[in-house]
Amino acid sequence: MTAVLKLGGSVITKKDEPETVDTAALSAAASAIAESAVGEDIVVVHGGGSFGHHHAAEYGVSTTAGTRDVGGVQAIHGAMCRLNAAVVDELTGQGVPAVPVHPFSAAARDADSDLSLPTAQVTTLLDEGFVPVLHGDLVAHAGAGATVLSGDELVVELAPAVDADRVGVCSTVPGVLDEDGTVIDRIETFEAVASALGESDATDVSGGMAGKVRALLALSAPAVVFGPDALPAFLAGESPGTTIAGDDDDW
Ligand code: IP8
């Protein structure tokens, strides 16, 4: 079994304090991974939280707006590397064989914004018993300099590349919420939840929950969106929060 797990940036950092790890939350997530990841290959992806987003906003960089400012690239990519080091350190400190994989060193977007992400290093690391830890980052973008590559985009690229059986997205909310704030148990089509998500034409996978749901629906593996308290349950094979049915989903 192989799982791809995204730890939301706002789960593991203090979103309102620049470059501040939420050490208690990160430690709890690492401990859940350390206690569970027996017999299951796992790829971890984490978001930017108060590391990447803080600097990206300062330099006006997004998934579509790029920069050619070397200082901006250093600030944004450097911050994400610092957060990645904190995540890898916490995981290794708790006995998980975690190793860093930095997307900026390998990925590219072409002039049509199509992403190419080499994944042989990730699959080989998994085969060799490591837990690769990737992160939202910058990406070289033809005609735009460097743009933001979100952790959600990485999850969508990685899940088929590693033949993931399941995908987990650990968010600050306990699942995908309807208009009343109730967790939606299962999503089979985007149309069924479009009005609840308040955004029917999202195409950018980093465009909030609507974009996330749309991207996860396109995967063949089922995806589960849940809050931090439910991470041990997801890692134990359960489906807490909201299940987003995959193309091959026979759950
Ligand atoms: O938090 C964003 O990753 P995300 C990464 O997964 C940067 O959207 C560099 C802001």
Boltz pocket constraint, residues with backbone or C-beta under 6 A from the ligand:
constraints:
  - pocket:
      binder: B
      contacts: [[A, 9], [A, 46], [A, 47], [A, 48], [A, 49], [A, 52], [A, 53], [A, 56], [A, 76], [A, 80], [A, 135], [A, 136], [A, 137], [A, 138], [A, 148], [A, 149], [A, 150], [A, 151], [A, 152], [A, 206]]
      max_distance: 6.0
